[in-house]
Amino acid sequence: MAKKETRFEVVLKEGSDFRDDGIRMILLDKETGVQYLCWKCGYGGGITPLLDSEGKAVVANGGFGMLPQYDDTQM
């Protein structure tokens, strides 16, 4: 069976569920190139688009390239 394509990709992940500051991730929308900050701690969390100094959404070139690719084998 082929692996299902997902629209969002984790390009950066840091933090821990075991610490009070939670987990922070940068998500990339592969269709639009827009990047989002996602934060999770305990039962709470939030998501917001990353904005530049002019208040416009940060868009990766061609959908990729602004942040390094996340490698979950390092965790």
Backbone atoms as SQL, in Angstrom:
CREATE TABLE atoms (id INTEGER PRIMARY KEY, chain TEXT, resi INTEGER, resn TEXT, atom TEXT, x REAL, y REAL, z REAL);
INSERT INTO atoms VALUES
  (1, 'A', 1, 'MET', 'N', 0.836, -1.175, 0.000),
  (2, 'A', 1, 'MET', 'CA', 0.000, 0.000, 0.000),
  (3, 'A', 1, 'MET', 'C', 0.885, 1.244, 0.000),
  (4, 'A', 2, 'ALA', 'N', 0.563, 2.211, -0.834),
  (5, 'A', 2, 'ALA', 'CA', 1.358, 3.436, -0.942),
  (6, 'A', 2, 'ALA', 'C', 1.150, 4.325, 0.280),
  (7, 'A', 3, 'LYS', 'N', 2.202, 5.034, 0.643),
  (8, 'A', 3, 'LYS', 'CA', 2.123, 5.946, 1.771),
  (9, 'A', 3, 'LYS', 'C', 1.278, 7.157, 1.391),
  (10, 'A', 4, 'LYS', 'N', 0.350, 7.554, 2.267),
  (11, 'A', 4, 'LYS', 'CA', -0.528, 8.677, 2.011),
  (12, 'A', 4, 'LYS', 'C', 0.260, 9.991, 2.085),
  (13, 'A', 5, 'GLU', 'N', 0.072, 10.832, 1.085),
  (14, 'A', 5, 'GLU', 'CA', 0.713, 12.145, 1.078),
  (15, 'A', 5, 'GLU', 'C', 0.014, 13.049, 2.089),
  (16, 'A', 6, 'THR', 'N', 0.790, 13.821, 2.821),
  (17, 'A', 6, 'THR', 'CA', 0.223, 14.768, 3.771),
  (18, 'A', 6, 'THR', 'C', 0.497, 16.179, 3.299),
  (19, 'A', 7, 'ARG', 'N', -0.410, 17.081, 3.624),
  (20, 'A', 7, 'ARG', 'CA', -0.264, 18.469, 3.191),
  (21, 'A', 7, 'ARG', 'C', 0.795, 19.195, 4.021),
  (22, 'A', 8, 'PHE', 'N', 0.885, 18.890, 5.304),
  (23, 'A', 8, 'PHE', 'CA', 1.816, 19.583, 6.194),
  (24, 'A', 8, 'PHE', 'C', 3.007, 18.699, 6.516),
  (25, 'A', 9, 'GLU', 'N', 4.161, 19.339, 6.623),
  (26, 'A', 9, 'GLU', 'CA', 5.391, 18.624, 6.942),
  (27, 'A', 9, 'GLU', 'C', 6.095, 19.340, 8.090),
  (28, 'A', 10, 'VAL', 'N', 6.600, 18.585, 9.053),
  (29, 'A', 10, 'VAL', 'CA', 7.363, 19.151, 10.174),
  (30, 'A', 10, 'VAL', 'C', 8.782, 19.408, 9.676),
  (31, 'A', 11, 'VAL', 'N', 9.213, 20.677, 9.695),
  (32, 'A', 11, 'VAL', 'CA', 10.561, 20.994, 9.238),
  (33, 'A', 11, 'VAL', 'C', 11.511, 21.312, 10.387),
  (34, 'A', 12, 'LEU', 'N', 10.952, 21.557, 11.585),
  (35, 'A', 12, 'LEU', 'CA', 11.786, 21.803, 12.763),
  (36, 'A', 12, 'LEU', 'C', 10.986, 21.400, 13.989),
  (37, 'A', 13, 'LYS', 'N', 11.633, 20.699, 14.906),
  (38, 'A', 13, 'LYS', 'CA', 10.966, 20.297, 16.147),
  (39, 'A', 13, 'LYS', 'C', 11.969, 20.411, 17.277),
  (40, 'A', 14, 'GLU', 'N', 11.534, 21.060, 18.381),
  (41, 'A', 14, 'GLU', 'CA', 12.401, 21.161, 19.548),
  (42, 'A', 14, 'GLU', 'C', 11.551, 21.173, 20.803),
  (43, 'A', 15, 'GLY', 'N', 12.169, 20.849, 21.913),
  (44, 'A', 15, 'GLY', 'CA', 11.473, 20.802, 23.187),
  (45, 'A', 15, 'GLY', 'C', 11.142, 19.380, 23.587),
  (46, 'A', 16, 'SER', 'N', 10.349, 19.258, 24.648),
  (47, 'A', 16, 'SER', 'CA', 10.032, 17.942, 25.191),
  (48, 'A', 16, 'SER', 'C', 8.679, 17.978, 25.892),
  (49, 'A', 17, 'ASP', 'N', 7.944, 16.878, 25.811),
  (50, 'A', 17, 'ASP', 'CA', 6.699, 16.756, 26.567),
  (51, 'A', 17, 'ASP', 'C', 6.964, 16.687, 28.066),
  (52, 'A', 18, 'PHE', 'N', 8.192, 16.362, 28.440),
  (53, 'A', 18, 'PHE', 'CA', 8.530, 16.173, 29.845),
  (54, 'A', 18, 'PHE', 'C', 8.984, 17.456, 30.529),
  (55, 'A', 19, 'ARG', 'N', 9.059, 18.551, 29.784),
  (56, 'A', 19, 'ARG', 'CA', 9.465, 19.829, 30.364),
  (57, 'A', 19, 'ARG', 'C', 8.297, 20.799, 30.306),
  (58, 'A', 20, 'ASP', 'N', 8.343, 21.833, 31.129),
  (59, 'A', 20, 'ASP', 'CA', 7.245, 22.802, 31.206),
  (60, 'A', 20, 'ASP', 'C', 7.093, 23.642, 29.939),
  (61, 'A', 21, 'ASP', 'N', 8.169, 23.790, 29.148),
  (62, 'A', 21, 'ASP', 'CA', 8.066, 24.655, 27.965),
  (63, 'A', 21, 'ASP', 'C', 7.445, 23.948, 26.768),
  (64, 'A', 22, 'GLY', 'N', 7.181, 22.652, 26.837),
  (65, 'A', 22, 'GLY', 'CA', 6.469, 21.922, 25.798),
  (66, 'A', 22, 'GLY', 'C', 7.275, 21.698, 24.529),
  (67, 'A', 23, 'ILE', 'N', 6.550, 21.443, 23.438),
  (68, 'A', 23, 'ILE', 'CA', 7.160, 21.163, 22.134),
  (69, 'A', 23, 'ILE', 'C', 6.814, 22.297, 21.176),
  (70, 'A', 24, 'ARG', 'N', 7.815, 22.766, 20.452),
  (71, 'A', 24, 'ARG', 'CA', 7.620, 23.777, 19.413),
  (72, 'A', 24, 'ARG', 'C', 7.985, 23.157, 18.078),
  (73, 'A', 25, 'MET', 'N', 7.135, 23.401, 17.082),
  (74, 'A', 25, 'MET', 'CA', 7.394, 22.867, 15.747),
  (75, 'A', 25, 'MET', 'C', 7.143, 23.947, 14.711),
  (76, 'A', 26, 'ILE', 'N', 7.894, 23.889, 13.625),
  (77, 'A', 26, 'ILE', 'CA', 7.612, 24.690, 12.444),
  (78, 'A', 26, 'ILE', 'C', 7.007, 23.726, 11.429),
  (79, 'A', 27, 'LEU', 'N', 5.794, 24.037, 10.982),
  (80, 'A', 27, 'LEU', 'CA', 5.103, 23.222, 9.993),
  (81, 'A', 27, 'LEU', 'C', 5.123, 23.941, 8.657),
  (82, 'A', 28, 'LEU', 'N', 5.267, 23.197, 7.587),
  (83, 'A', 28, 'LEU', 'CA', 5.268, 23.747, 6.241),
  (84, 'A', 28, 'LEU', 'C', 4.051, 23.219, 5.492),
  (85, 'A', 29, 'ASP', 'N', 3.244, 24.139, 4.972),
  (86, 'A', 29, 'ASP', 'CA', 2.126, 23.767, 4.104),
  (87, 'A', 29, 'ASP', 'C', 2.709, 23.542, 2.715),
  (88, 'A', 30, 'LYS', 'N', 2.741, 22.304, 2.255),
  (89, 'A', 30, 'LYS', 'CA', 3.400, 21.974, 0.995),
  (90, 'A', 30, 'LYS', 'C', 2.646, 22.506, -0.219),
  (91, 'A', 31, 'GLU', 'N', 1.381, 22.866, -0.064),
  (92, 'A', 31, 'GLU', 'CA', 0.618, 23.415, -1.183),
  (93, 'A', 31, 'GLU', 'C', 0.845, 24.905, -1.358),
  (94, 'A', 32, 'THR', 'N', 0.929, 25.649, -0.258),
  (95, 'A', 32, 'THR', 'CA', 1.061, 27.107, -0.338),
  (96, 'A', 32, 'THR', 'C', 2.467, 27.609, -0.028),
  (97, 'A', 33, 'GLY', 'N', 3.278, 26.810, 0.684),
  (98, 'A', 33, 'GLY', 'CA', 4.605, 27.235, 1.094),
  (99, 'A', 33, 'GLY', 'C', 4.609, 28.034, 2.385),
  (100, 'A', 34, 'VAL', 'N', 3.430, 28.303, 2.962),
  (101, 'A', 34, 'VAL', 'CA', 3.336, 29.082, 4.204),
  (102, 'A', 34, 'VAL', 'C', 3.843, 28.229, 5.366),
  (103, 'A', 35, 'GLN', 'N', 4.588, 28.886, 6.274),
  (104, 'A', 35, 'GLN', 'CA', 5.137, 28.199, 7.441),
  (105, 'A', 35, 'GLN', 'C', 4.388, 28.632, 8.691),
  (106, 'A', 36, 'TYR', 'N', 4.182, 27.675, 9.608),
  (107, 'A', 36, 'TYR', 'CA', 3.418, 27.922, 10.830),
  (108, 'A', 36, 'TYR', 'C', 4.234, 27.523, 12.045),
  (109, 'A', 37, 'LEU', 'N', 4.055, 28.268, 13.143),
  (110, 'A', 37, 'LEU', 'CA', 4.604, 27.899, 14.442),
  (111, 'A', 37, 'LEU', 'C', 3.510, 27.166, 15.190),
  (112, 'A', 38, 'CYS', 'N', 3.808, 25.962, 15.634),
  (113, 'A', 38, 'CYS', 'CA', 2.864, 25.146, 16.392),
  (114, 'A', 38, 'CYS', 'C', 3.506, 24.862, 17.747),
  (115, 'A', 39, 'TRP', 'N', 2.774, 25.119, 18.823),
  (116, 'A', 39, 'TRP', 'CA', 3.285, 24.921, 20.171),
  (117, 'A', 39, 'TRP', 'C', 2.312, 24.027, 20.928),
  (118, 'A', 40, 'LYS', 'N', 2.831, 23.075, 21.687),
  (119, 'A', 40, 'LYS', 'CA', 2.009, 22.144, 22.449),
  (120, 'A', 40, 'LYS', 'C', 2.646, 21.943, 23.815),
  (121, 'A', 41, 'CYS', 'N', 1.811, 22.060, 24.850),
  (122, 'A', 41, 'CYS', 'CA', 2.287, 21.833, 26.213),
  (123, 'A', 41, 'CYS', 'C', 1.128, 21.274, 27.031),
  (124, 'A', 42, 'GLY', 'N', 1.291, 20.058, 27.518),
  (125, 'A', 42, 'GLY', 'CA', 0.213, 19.433, 28.281),
  (126, 'A', 42, 'GLY', 'C', -1.028, 19.267, 27.428),
  (127, 'A', 43, 'TYR', 'N', -2.160, 19.791, 27.913),
  (128, 'A', 43, 'TYR', 'CA', -3.419, 19.702, 27.162),
  (129, 'A', 43, 'TYR', 'C', -3.685, 20.942, 26.320),
  (130, 'A', 44, 'GLY', 'N', -2.773, 21.899, 26.324),
  (131, 'A', 44, 'GLY', 'CA', -2.961, 23.133, 25.567),
  (132, 'A', 44, 'GLY', 'C', -1.995, 23.254, 24.413),
  (133, 'A', 45, 'GLY', 'N', -2.219, 24.248, 23.605),
  (134, 'A', 45, 'GLY', 'CA', -1.334, 24.494, 22.473),
  (135, 'A', 45, 'GLY', 'C', -1.916, 25.554, 21.561),
  (136, 'A', 46, 'GLY', 'N', -1.221, 25.806, 20.476),
  (137, 'A', 46, 'GLY', 'CA', -1.693, 26.795, 19.528),
  (138, 'A', 46, 'GLY', 'C', -0.922, 26.709, 18.229),
  (139, 'A', 47, 'ILE', 'N', -1.449, 27.388, 17.216),
  (140, 'A', 47, 'ILE', 'CA', -0.795, 27.437, 15.918),
  (141, 'A', 47, 'ILE', 'C', -1.023, 28.827, 15.324),
  (142, 'A', 48, 'THR', 'N', 0.010, 29.355, 14.677),
  (143, 'A', 48, 'THR', 'CA', -0.078, 30.664, 14.046),
  (144, 'A', 48, 'THR', 'C', 0.883, 30.711, 12.869),
  (145, 'A', 49, 'PRO', 'N', 0.551, 31.448, 11.810),
  (146, 'A', 49, 'PRO', 'CA', 1.509, 31.562, 10.707),
  (147, 'A', 49, 'PRO', 'C', 2.720, 32.384, 11.144),
  (148, 'A', 50, 'LEU', 'N', 3.896, 32.045, 10.618),
  (149, 'A', 50, 'LEU', 'CA', 5.082, 32.865, 10.865),
  (150, 'A', 50, 'LEU', 'C', 4.952, 34.125, 10.027),
  (151, 'A', 51, 'LEU', 'N', 5.281, 35.283, 10.607),
  (152, 'A', 51, 'LEU', 'CA', 5.164, 36.560, 9.917),
  (153, 'A', 51, 'LEU', 'C', 6.522, 37.230, 9.805),
  (154, 'A', 52, 'ASP', 'N', 6.742, 37.959, 8.704),
  (155, 'A', 52, 'ASP', 'CA', 7.981, 38.721, 8.548),
  (156, 'A', 52, 'ASP', 'C', 7.819, 40.084, 9.218),
  (157, 'A', 53, 'SER', 'N', 8.800, 40.953, 9.079),
  (158, 'A', 53, 'SER', 'CA', 8.784, 42.260, 9.748),
  (159, 'A', 53, 'SER', 'C', 7.682, 43.179, 9.238),
  (160, 'A', 54, 'GLU', 'N', 7.112, 42.879, 8.067),
  (161, 'A', 54, 'GLU', 'CA', 6.019, 43.689, 7.515),
  (162, 'A', 54, 'GLU', 'C', 4.651, 43.089, 7.824),
  (163, 'A', 55, 'GLY', 'N', 4.622, 41.987, 8.572),
  (164, 'A', 55, 'GLY', 'CA', 3.372, 41.351, 8.939),
  (165, 'A', 55, 'GLY', 'C', 2.820, 40.412, 7.886),
  (166, 'A', 56, 'LYS', 'N', 3.623, 40.080, 6.884),
  (167, 'A', 56, 'LYS', 'CA', 3.190, 39.153, 5.840),
  (168, 'A', 56, 'LYS', 'C', 3.644, 37.736, 6.200),
  (169, 'A', 57, 'ALA', 'N', 2.870, 36.749, 5.755),
  (170, 'A', 57, 'ALA', 'CA', 3.205, 35.355, 6.042),
  (171, 'A', 57, 'ALA', 'C', 4.536, 34.971, 5.404),
  (172, 'A', 58, 'VAL', 'N', 5.347, 34.209, 6.143),
  (173, 'A', 58, 'VAL', 'CA', 6.619, 33.708, 5.624),
  (174, 'A', 58, 'VAL', 'C', 6.309, 32.551, 4.682),
  (175, 'A', 59, 'VAL', 'N', 6.747, 32.692, 3.422),
  (176, 'A', 59, 'VAL', 'CA', 6.509, 31.673, 2.407),
  (177, 'A', 59, 'VAL', 'C', 7.850, 31.133, 1.949),
  (178, 'A', 60, 'ALA', 'N', 8.001, 29.806, 2.019),
  (179, 'A', 60, 'ALA', 'CA', 9.232, 29.155, 1.575),
  (180, 'A', 60, 'ALA', 'C', 9.286, 29.189, 0.045),
  (181, 'A', 61, 'ASN', 'N', 10.471, 29.308, -0.499),
  (182, 'A', 61, 'ASN', 'CA', 10.653, 29.302, -1.952),
  (183, 'A', 61, 'ASN', 'C', 10.268, 27.946, -2.513),
  (184, 'A', 62, 'GLY', 'N', 9.292, 27.916, -3.409),
  (185, 'A', 62, 'GLY', 'CA', 8.866, 26.659, -4.012),
  (186, 'A', 62, 'GLY', 'C', 8.268, 25.687, -3.014),
  (187, 'A', 63, 'GLY', 'N', 7.847, 26.184, -1.852),
  (188, 'A', 63, 'GLY', 'CA', 7.272, 25.310, -0.841),
  (189, 'A', 63, 'GLY', 'C', 8.303, 24.761, 0.127),
  (190, 'A', 64, 'PHE', 'N', 9.583, 24.851, -0.197),
  (191, 'A', 64, 'PHE', 'CA', 10.643, 24.334, 0.667),
  (192, 'A', 64, 'PHE', 'C', 11.813, 25.316, 0.660),
  (193, 'A', 65, 'GLY', 'N', 12.724, 25.161, 1.591),
  (194, 'A', 65, 'GLY', 'CA', 13.973, 25.879, 1.510),
  (195, 'A', 65, 'GLY', 'C', 14.255, 26.896, 2.587),
  (196, 'A', 66, 'MET', 'N', 13.254, 27.424, 3.304),
  (197, 'A', 66, 'MET', 'CA', 13.551, 28.455, 4.291),
  (198, 'A', 66, 'MET', 'C', 14.110, 27.855, 5.575),
  (199, 'A', 67, 'LEU', 'N', 13.716, 26.614, 5.897),
  (200, 'A', 67, 'LEU', 'CA', 14.199, 25.958, 7.094),
  (201, 'A', 67, 'LEU', 'C', 14.747, 24.584, 6.716),
  (202, 'A', 68, 'PRO', 'N', 15.691, 24.074, 7.499),
  (203, 'A', 68, 'PRO', 'CA', 16.216, 22.739, 7.192),
  (204, 'A', 68, 'PRO', 'C', 15.148, 21.680, 7.359),
  (205, 'A', 69, 'GLN', 'N', 15.290, 20.607, 6.625),
  (206, 'A', 69, 'GLN', 'CA', 14.370, 19.490, 6.705),
  (207, 'A', 69, 'GLN', 'C', 14.489, 18.837, 8.080),
  (208, 'A', 70, 'TYR', 'N', 13.377, 18.536, 8.729),
  (209, 'A', 70, 'TYR', 'CA', 13.365, 17.897, 10.037),
  (210, 'A', 70, 'TYR', 'C', 13.646, 16.406, 9.886),
  (211, 'A', 71, 'ASP', 'N', 14.535, 15.907, 10.693),
  (212, 'A', 71, 'ASP', 'CA', 14.891, 14.494, 10.667),
  (213, 'A', 71, 'ASP', 'C', 14.531, 13.880, 12.017),
  (214, 'A', 72, 'ASP', 'N', 13.431, 13.112, 12.071),
  (215, 'A', 72, 'ASP', 'CA', 12.985, 12.569, 13.341),
  (216, 'A', 72, 'ASP', 'C', 13.827, 11.423, 13.860),
  (217, 'A', 73, 'THR', 'N', 14.820, 10.983, 13.096),
  (218, 'A', 73, 'THR', 'CA', 15.708, 9.931, 13.584),
  (219, 'A', 73, 'THR', 'C', 16.706, 10.471, 14.607),
  (220, 'A', 74, 'GLN', 'N', 16.820, 11.800, 14.750),
  (221, 'A', 74, 'GLN', 'CA', 17.766, 12.405, 15.688),
  (222, 'A', 74, 'GLN', 'C', 17.203, 12.444, 17.101),
  (223, 'A', 75, 'MET', 'N', 15.907, 12.217, 17.283),
  (224, 'A', 75, 'MET', 'CA', 15.276, 12.322, 18.596),
  (225, 'A', 75, 'MET', 'C', 15.501, 11.061, 19.389);
